[in-house]
Amino acid sequence: MIYLIWTLINAFLILYFFYLIIGFVFKGKQFLKTKFKSVSIAIMIIGIVQIISATNLEERTNRISISNNYDKHNDTRTKKIVLAENLVFDINIFVQYSVDGNKLIPIESNSYLTGLISGYAWEFKSIQTNTKKIDQNENYIVDGVLKWNLFGINVYSQTKTFSGIIK
């Protein structure tokens, strides 16, 4: 529920920013003569700065190479695991395996958010898993950081650790 509230706060701020910009364009300075003048100006400045600085941001791929010790000519298999299911978004992970006889060798992993992710960013830090036989299960441990952003500014970073079994 807290994730939904944070998403709604972010949506409200974005809509309020556009309301301020449109009002300022059509009415000028007199539009800002309200009792929330200082808050409105602060939101406008932060919004404009975030729009300008958004072009300079580098996206992190959230891709981790697990092993280079495999035959690159082997077939590969991919397993998808849902790490966390929330009302607003899910945290997912893909683990790619190289098929070597009846063994699956983990070679690469990718993690991402799906759903309504306004106000959140997921930074995939590490995964621990081992080679497994095709018909066996294997344990995994995934670490990452869920960043709570307000208007594109990181307000809080929440460390997350997930563990489970890959079937």
C-alpha positions in Angstrom: 0.0 0.0 0.0 2.9 2.4 0.8 4.2 1.8 -2.8 0.8 2.9 -4.2 0.8 6.1 -2.0 4.3 7.0 -3.2 3.3 6.5 -6.8 0.3 8.7 -6.4 2.4 11.4 -4.7 4.8 11.3 -7.7 1.9 11.4 -10.2 0.4 14.4 -8.4 3.7 16.3 -8.4 4.1 15.7 -12.2 0.6 16.8 -12.9 1.0 19.9 -10.7 4.2 20.8 -12.5 2.5 20.7 -15.9 -0.4 22.7 -14.4 2.1 25.4 -13.2 3.9 25.5 -16.5 0.8 25.8 -18.6 -0.7 28.5 -16.2 2.6 30.4 -16.3 2.8 30.3 -20.1 -0.8 31.6 -20.5 -1.2 34.0 -17.5 2.4 35.0 -16.7 3.5 36.0 -13.2 0.0 36.8 -12.0 -0.7 33.0 -12.1 1.8 32.5 -9.2 0.0 34.9 -6.9 -1.4 32.2 -4.7 -0.9 31.3 -1.1 1.4 28.4 -2.2 3.7 30.7 -4.2 7.0 29.5 -2.7 6.0 25.8 -3.1 4.9 26.4 -6.6 8.1 28.1 -7.6 10.2 25.4 -6.0 8.3 22.7 -7.8 8.7 24.5 -11.1 12.4 25.0 -10.6 13.0 21.4 -9.6 10.9 20.1 -12.5 12.7 22.3 -15.1 16.1 21.2 -13.7 15.1 17.5 -13.8 14.0 17.9 -17.4 17.3 19.5 -18.4 19.4 17.0 -16.5 17.5 14.0 -17.7 19.3 14.1 -21.1 22.6 13.5 -19.3 21.7 10.4 -17.3 23.2 7.1 -18.2 20.9 4.1 -17.7 22.3 1.2 -15.8 21.6 -2.1 -17.6 21.0 -4.2 -14.5 22.8 -7.0 -16.3 25.4 -9.2 -14.5 27.7 -11.7 -16.0 27.9 -14.8 -13.7 30.3 -17.1 -15.5 32.6 -17.0 -18.5 33.6 -20.6 -18.1 31.3 -22.3 -20.5 31.2 -23.5 -24.2 29.8 -20.6 -26.2 28.4 -23.1 -28.8 26.1 -24.8 -26.3 22.3 -24.1 -26.3 21.0 -21.7 -23.8 17.9 -21.6 -21.5 16.4 -18.7 -19.7 14.5 -18.9 -16.4 12.3 -16.0 -15.2 11.7 -15.5 -11.5 9.4 -12.9 -9.9 11.3 -11.7 -6.9 8.6 -9.5 -5.4 5.0 -8.9 -6.3 3.4 -5.7 -5.1 0.2 -3.9 -5.8 2.0 -1.4 -8.0 5.0 -3.1 -9.5 7.0 -6.4 -9.6 10.7 -7.0 -9.4 11.7 -9.7 -11.9 14.9 -11.5 -12.8 16.0 -13.6 -15.8 18.8 -16.1 -15.4 20.4 -17.4 -18.6 22.0 -20.9 -18.5 24.3 -22.7 -20.9 23.2 -26.3 -21.4 26.2 -28.6 -21.0 25.0 -32.2 -21.2 22.6 -32.5 -18.2 24.1 -29.5 -16.4 22.9 -25.9 -16.6 25.6 -23.4 -16.1 24.4 -19.9 -15.1 26.1 -17.4 -17.4 24.1 -14.1 -17.2 21.4 -12.5 -15.2 19.2 -9.4 -15.8 16.7 -7.8 -13.4 14.1 -5.1 -13.9 10.9 -3.6 -12.6 7.5 -4.0 -14.3 4.2 -2.3 -13.6 3.5 1.3 -12.6 7.1 2.3 -11.6 6.7 6.0 -11.3 9.0 7.1 -8.5 11.0 4.0 -8.3 14.3 2.7 -9.7 15.8 -0.8 -9.3 19.5 -1.2 -9.1 20.5 -4.9 -9.4 23.7 -5.5 -7.4 24.5 -9.3 -7.3 23.2 -12.8 -7.7 24.5 -16.0 -6.2 23.6 -19.3 -7.8 25.5 -22.4 -8.9 25.6 -24.9 -11.7 22.7 -27.3 -11.5 21.5 -30.5 -13.1 18.5 -30.1 -15.5 16.1 -32.0 -13.2 17.3 -30.5 -9.9 16.4 -27.2 -8.1 19.0 -24.6 -7.2 19.0 -21.9 -4.5 19.6 -18.3 -5.4 20.3 -15.1 -3.5 19.7 -11.7 -5.2 20.7 -8.3 -3.8 19.7 -4.9 -5.0 18.6 -1.4 -4.1 15.1 -0.1 -4.6 15.4 3.7 -5.0 12.5 5.9 -4.0 12.5 9.0 -6.2 10.5 12.1 -5.8 10.4 14.1 -9.0 13.5 12.2 -10.2 15.5 12.9 -7.0 16.6 10.0 -4.9 14.9 10.4 -1.5 15.5 7.0 0.0 17.4 3.8 -1.0 16.1 0.6 0.3 18.4 -2.5 0.3 16.5 -5.6 -0.8 17.7 -9.3 -0.6 15.7 -12.1 -2.1 16.3 -15.8 -1.9 14.5 -18.8 -3.2 14.7 -21.8 -5.4 15.1 -22.0 -9.2 13.1 -24.9 -10.5 
